[in-house]
Amino acid sequence: MKKVVVLFAILTMVLSAFSITITIAAGAVGKELEVLYEQVEIFSKENPDITVNVLPMPNSSTDRHDLYVTYLASGTPDPDVLMLDVIWPAEFAPFLVDLTDDYDYFGLDGFFPGTVASNIVDGSLVSVPWFTDAGILYYRKDLLEKYGYDVPETWDELYTAAKDISEKEGIEGFVWQGARYEGLTCDVMEFVHSFGGEIMKEGEVVVDDPEYYDNNVAAITFMDKLIEDGVSPAGVTTYMEEEGRRVFQNGDAVFMRNWPYAWPLVNAPESPVAGKVGITVLPKGPEPDGRNSATLGGWNLGINANSSPAEIEASKKLVKFLVSKEQQVYKAVHAGQTPTLIEAYNDPRTIEANDFYADLLDVFLNAEPRPISPIYAEISYEIQVAVHEVLTQQAEPEEALNNLAENLKAIVE
């Protein structure tokens, strides 16, 4: 018996010597974190020599960005796998493992080209697309039908329907992301582009360019009008994704701007609005320049260059697992997050769980990026501050945009 115990102990020591522990950082928007834990459990069974610890991060992408800056600049090897916003690769590239030689290992030829391109910096692949995003409009189809409104195609139509229905129902009209964080920048870009405006173009600051200035002012003025006229609650200036989603899901709003992740949540059996929600493209601005626009979102997986060679290899296995077809389908079905692998996007299981994918493929393919720059965080900060001052009645749109132009030029030019 003693020999058996000794042999077992030796075997345990040998296995431990060949095992490796890695950490993955992840957010908790919607069911994101819950689903990741489930996926890690599956991975661990398939790879018993690799232990994966999950490090929950703030839902605010701005707060998460600041933590990453601290981690990477300090040279710490944890976390090994980083969940990266689509606009971060250029900034964090110097701190990430170069994955160029692993292009085929991850099967990237099968991904949406745009999602792969967003991970290439100066010709090097620095991260891998995990899921993609685009802003979309959620609406209460039962309430539109009750009061005789069509699904809005323009922002003015949304304003009219939201104001009327919200007053009659005693609920909010339209909720969106108005807190001073990255989500506000995403919303601002959608309003600005849909009104025919631009903030930056090909790396140049054009917010005050005569070609775009009036449309930019009109877009920000409309955002402010939504709050001043009570179509959106004053508290929207503190809302991130989850705050708006909870209001809408509780049946307390007619319209919501959000990402696809909210779809399975608002339609869950316990949701008060299950079966009453529709999805469509975000509205157009006024003629003649108005058009539909959705901000490109999504998250990638990068590997910390401070990790050890063994940790890097284990991290590559985890990344390959998470971006595989089966796991992207699993994520789409259970977390409502849009696949970056074309085969996973078109999988019948994905479409059944997210039937709007069939109609909104063009939205994901044509989603518009935020300004691409190694100093994007500084650019986004200036946009957030300028617009948030307008939304909180601290500045007029013209004043805020003139200041924004001046501040952006100071850091870009």
C-alpha positions in Angstrom: 0.0 0.0 0.0 2.8 2.4 0.9 4.4 1.7 -2.5 1.1 2.7 -4.2 1.0 5.9 -2.3 4.6 6.7 -3.1 4.1 6.0 -6.8 1.0 8.2 -6.8 2.9 11.0 -5.2 5.7 10.7 -7.7 3.3 10.6 -10.6 1.6 13.7 -9.3 4.9 15.5 -9.0 5.9 14.5 -12.5 2.6 15.7 -14.0 2.9 19.0 -12.0 6.4 19.5 -13.4 5.0 19.4 -16.9 1.9 21.5 -16.2 1.6 25.2 -16.8 -0.8 27.9 -15.5 -1.9 30.8 -17.6 -4.3 33.7 -17.0 -6.9 35.2 -19.3 -8.4 38.7 -18.7 -12.0 39.1 -19.7 -15.1 41.3 -19.2 -18.5 40.5 -17.8 -20.9 42.2 -20.1 -24.1 40.2 -20.4 -23.3 36.5 -20.2 -19.7 37.0 -21.5 -17.9 35.9 -18.3 -20.3 33.1 -17.5 -19.8 31.6 -21.0 -16.0 32.0 -20.8 -15.9 30.0 -17.6 -17.8 27.2 -19.4 -15.4 27.3 -22.3 -12.4 27.2 -20.1 -13.8 24.1 -18.3 -14.1 22.4 -21.7 -10.5 23.5 -22.7 -9.1 22.2 -19.4 -10.6 18.8 -19.9 -9.0 18.6 -23.4 -5.7 20.0 -22.1 -5.1 18.7 -18.6 -1.5 20.0 -18.6 -2.8 23.6 -18.8 -4.5 25.4 -15.9 -6.4 28.5 -17.0 -7.3 31.2 -14.4 -9.9 33.8 -15.5 -9.2 37.4 -14.4 -12.5 39.4 -14.4 -12.0 42.9 -15.7 -14.2 46.1 -15.5 -17.0 46.3 -18.0 -15.9 49.8 -18.9 -13.4 49.4 -21.8 -11.8 52.7 -20.7 -11.1 51.3 -17.2 -9.9 48.0 -18.7 -7.5 49.9 -21.0 -6.0 51.8 -18.1 -5.4 48.5 -16.2 -3.7 47.0 -19.3 -1.4 50.0 -19.5 -0.4 49.4 -15.9 0.1 45.7 -16.4 2.1 45.8 -19.6 4.2 48.8 -18.8 5.3 47.2 -15.5 6.5 44.1 -17.3 4.3 41.7 -15.4 3.6 38.4 -17.2 0.0 38.3 -16.0 -2.5 38.2 -17.6 -1.0 36.0 -20.3 -4.0 36.3 -22.7 -5.5 39.8 -23.1 -9.0 40.6 -24.3 -8.4 43.6 -26.5 -10.9 46.1 -27.9 -10.7 46.4 -31.7 -9.1 49.8 -31.4 -6.2 48.8 -29.2 -3.8 46.6 -31.3 -1.9 49.6 -32.7 -1.3 51.0 -29.2 -0.4 47.7 -27.4 1.5 46.1 -30.3 4.9 46.7 -28.7 3.8 44.6 -25.7 2.2 41.7 -27.6 3.6 38.5 -29.0 4.1 38.7 -32.8 1.8 36.0 -34.1 2.5 36.5 -37.8 4.0 33.0 -38.2 0.9 31.5 -36.5 -1.5 32.9 -39.1 -2.3 29.5 -40.6 -2.3 27.9 -37.1 -5.3 30.0 -36.2 -6.9 29.5 -39.6 -7.4 33.2 -40.3 -8.1 32.8 -44.0 -11.6 31.7 -42.9 -12.3 34.9 -40.9 -14.0 38.1 -42.0 -11.2 40.0 -43.7 -11.9 43.2 -41.9 -11.6 41.6 -38.5 -8.2 40.2 -39.4 -7.0 43.5 -40.8 -7.8 45.2 -37.5 -5.2 43.0 -35.8 -2.3 43.7 -38.2 0.0 46.5 -37.2 2.9 47.5 -39.5 2.6 44.2 -41.3 2.6 42.0 -38.1 -0.3 40.0 -36.7 -0.4 41.0 -33.0 -3.8 39.6 -32.0 -6.6 37.3 -33.2 -10.2 38.2 -33.8 -12.5 36.7 -31.2 -15.9 38.3 -31.8 -17.1 41.2 -33.8 -19.7 43.9 -33.0 -21.7 46.7 -34.6 -24.1 49.1 -33.1 -27.8 48.2 -33.7 -31.2 49.5 -32.8 -33.5 47.5 -30.5 -37.2 48.4 -30.5 -40.4 47.3 -28.8 -42.3 45.9 -31.8 -45.5 45.5 -29.7 -45.5 49.2 -28.7 -44.9 50.4 -32.3 -47.8 48.3 -33.5 -50.0 49.4 -30.6 -49.5 53.1 -31.5 -49.4 52.7 -35.3 -45.7 53.5 -35.9 -43.4 51.8 -38.5 -39.9 50.9 -37.5 -38.0 54.2 -37.7 -35.7 54.7 -40.7 -34.5 58.2 -39.6 -33.5 59.8 -36.3 -36.4 62.2 -36.6 -38.8 59.3 -37.0 -37.3 57.6 -33.9 -37.6 60.9 -32.0 -41.3 61.3 -32.8 -42.2 57.7 -32.0 -40.1 57.6 -28.9 -41.5 60.8 -27.5 -45.1 59.9 -28.2 -45.0 56.3 -27.0 -42.9 57.0 -23.9 -45.3 59.7 -22.7 -48.4 57.5 -23.2 -46.7 54.5 -21.6 -44.9 56.3 -18.8 -41.6 54.8 -19.8 -38.3 56.1 -21.4 -38.1 56.7 -25.1 -34.6 55.9 -26.1 -31.6 54.6 -24.0 -28.0 54.5 -25.2 -24.4 54.8 -23.9 -23.9 58.4 -22.7 -21.4 58.0 -19.8 -18.0 59.5 -20.4 -16.2 56.4 -21.5 -15.4 54.5 -24.7 -19.0 53.6 -25.4 -19.9 57.2 -25.8 -17.3 57.6 -28.5 -18.9 54.7 -30.3 -22.3 56.3 -30.1 -20.9 59.7 -31.1 -19.3 58.3 -34.2 -22.7 56.7 -35.2 -24.6 60.0 -34.8 -21.9 62.0 -36.6 -21.5 59.6 -39.5 -25.3 59.2 -39.9 -25.6 63.0 -40.2 -22.9 63.1 -42.8 -20.2 64.4 -40.6 -16.6 63.3 -39.8 -14.2 63.9 -36.9 -11.0 62.5 -38.4 -10.3 61.3 -41.9 -7.1 59.5 -43.0 -5.4 60.6 -39.8 -6.3 64.2 -40.3 -8.5 66.2 -37.9 -11.6 67.4 -39.9 -14.1 68.1 -37.2 -14.0 71.8 -38.0 -13.6 71.4 -41.7 -16.4 73.3 -43.6 -17.3 70.2 -45.4 -18.3 68.4 -42.2 -18.7 71.1 -39.5 -22.4 71.9 -39.9 -23.3 68.2 -40.0 -21.1 67.6 -36.9 -22.9 70.3 -35.0 -26.3 69.0 -36.1 -25.4 65.5 -34.9 -24.3 66.6 -31.4 -27.2 69.0 -31.2 -29.6 66.2 -31.8 -28.0 64.0 -29.1 -28.4 66.9 -26.7 -32.0 67.4 -27.9 -32.9 63.8 -27.0 -32.0 64.5 -23.4 -33.4 68.1 -23.2 -36.7 67.0 -24.6 -37.0 64.0 -22.4 -36.8 61.4 -25.2 -33.8 60.0 -23.4 -33.5 60.2 -19.6 -31.0 62.7 -18.0 -29.4 59.7 -16.4 -28.4 58.4 -19.8 -25.2 60.5 -19.3 -24.2 57.8 -16.7 -25.3 54.8 -18.8 -22.9 52.2 -20.1 -24.1 49.1 -22.1 -25.5 47.2 -19.1 -27.4 50.2 -17.6 -29.3 50.8 -20.8 -29.9 47.1 -21.4 -31.4 46.6 -17.9 -33.8 49.6 -18.4 -34.9 48.3 -21.8 -35.1 44.6 -20.7 -37.3 45.6 -17.7 -39.8 47.1 -20.2 -39.0 50.6 -19.3 -37.9 52.0 -22.7 -39.2 52.0 -26.3 -35.8 52.0 -28.1 -32.2 51.0 -27.2 -28.9 51.4 -29.0 -26.7 48.5 -28.0 -24.5 45.6 -29.3 -25.7 42.2 -30.4 -24.9 40.6 -27.0 -28.1 41.9 -25.5 -30.3 39.9 -27.9 -30.4 36.5 -25.9 -30.8 38.5 -22.7 -33.8 40.5 -23.7 -35.4 37.3 -25.1 -34.6 35.0 -22.2 -37.6 33.3 -20.7 -37.4 35.4 -17.5 -37.2 38.7 -19.5 -40.3 40.9 -19.3 -39.9 41.8 -23.0 -39.2 38.4 -24.4 -40.8 38.0 -27.8 -41.7 41.7 -27.9 -38.4 43.0 -29.3 -37.2 43.7 -32.8 -33.8 44.6 -34.2 -32.9 46.9 -37.1 -30.1 49.1 -38.4 -29.5 52.4 -36.7 -31.4 55.3 -38.3 -30.2 57.8 -40.9 -29.7 61.4 -40.3 -31.5 64.1 -42.3 -31.2 64.6 -46.1 -29.2 65.2 -48.1 -26.2 63.7 -46.3 -28.0 61.3 -43.9 -27.1 57.6 -44.1 -27.1 54.5 -41.9 -23.9 54.0 -39.8 -22.8 51.5 -37.2 -19.6 51.7 -35.3 -17.3 48.7 -35.7 -16.8 47.0 -32.4 -15.5 43.6 -31.3 -12.7 42.1 -29.3 -9.5 40.3 -30.0 -7.2 38.0 -28.1 -3.5 39.0 -27.8 -0.7 37.4 -25.8 1.4 39.2 -23.3 5.0 39.4 -24.6 6.2 39.4 -20.9 5.0 35.8 -20.5 7.5 32.9 -20.5 8.0 30.8 -23.6 6.0 28.0 -22.0 3.1 30.3 -21.1 3.1 31.8 -24.6 2.7 28.3 -26.2 -0.1 27.4 -23.8 -1.7 30.7 -24.5 -1.6 30.1 -28.2 -3.5 26.8 -27.6 -6.1 28.6 -25.6 -6.6 31.3 -28.2 -6.8 28.7 -31.0 -9.5 26.9 -29.0 -11.5 30.0 -28.2 -11.6 31.2 -31.9 -12.4 27.7 -33.3 -15.7 27.2 -35.1 -17.3 25.2 -32.3 -16.4 27.7 -29.6 -17.4 30.7 -31.7 -20.8 29.1 -32.3 -21.1 28.3 -28.6 -20.3 31.9 -27.8 -22.8 33.2 -30.3 -25.6 30.9 -29.1 -25.0 31.5 -25.4 -23.6 35.0 -25.2 -25.0 36.6 -28.3 -21.6 37.7 -29.5 -21.0 37.7 -33.2 -18.5 35.3 -34.7 -15.5 36.5 -36.7 -15.2 33.1 -38.5 -17.4 33.1 -41.5 -18.3 29.4 -41.1 -19.4 30.0 -37.5 -21.4 33.0 -38.5 -23.4 31.0 -41.1 -23.8 27.9 -38.9 -27.5 27.0 -38.5 -27.1 26.9 -34.7 -25.8 30.5 -34.7 -28.6 31.7 -37.0 -31.3 29.9 -35.0 -30.2 31.7 -31.8 -29.7 35.0 -33.5 -32.1 35.0 -36.5 -31.4 38.7 -37.2 -27.9 37.8 -38.4 -29.4 36.7 -41.7 -30.7 40.2 -42.3 -27.9 42.2 -40.8 -24.8 40.7 -42.4 -24.2 43.9 -44.3 -24.2 45.9 -41.1 -21.3 43.8 -39.7 -19.4 43.8 -43.0 -19.8 47.6 -43.4 -19.4 48.7 -39.8 -17.3 51.8 -39.6 -14.1 51.9 -37.6 -13.2 54.6 -35.1 -10.1 56.6 -35.8 -7.1 54.3 -36.2 -4.1 55.6 -34.3 -1.4 54.5 -31.8 -2.7 57.4 -29.7 -6.3 56.4 -30.1 -6.9 56.5 -26.3 -6.1 60.2 -26.3 -8.2 60.9 -29.3 -11.2 59.1 -27.8 -10.8 60.9 -24.5 -11.1 64.3 -26.2 -14.2 63.2 -28.0 -15.8 61.8 -24.8 -15.0 65.0 -22.8 -16.3 67.4 -25.5 -19.6 65.6 -26.2 -20.3 64.8 -22.5 -20.0 68.5 -21.7 -22.7 69.2 -24.2 -24.9 66.3 -22.9 -24.6 67.6 -19.3 -25.3 71.2 -20.2 -21.8 72.5 -19.6 -21.1 73.6 -23.2 -22.9 74.4 -26.4 -22.3 72.1 -29.4 -20.4 74.7 -31.4 -18.1 75.6 -28.5 -17.5 71.9 -27.7 -16.6 71.0 -31.3 -14.4 74.0 -31.7 -12.5 73.0 -28.6 -12.4 69.4 -29.7 -10.8 70.4 -33.0 -8.2 72.5 -31.3 -7.4 69.7 -28.8 -7.2 67.0 -31.4 -4.9 69.0 -33.6 -2.6 69.6 -30.6 -2.1 65.8 -30.0 -2.3 64.6 -33.6 -0.4 67.2 -35.7 
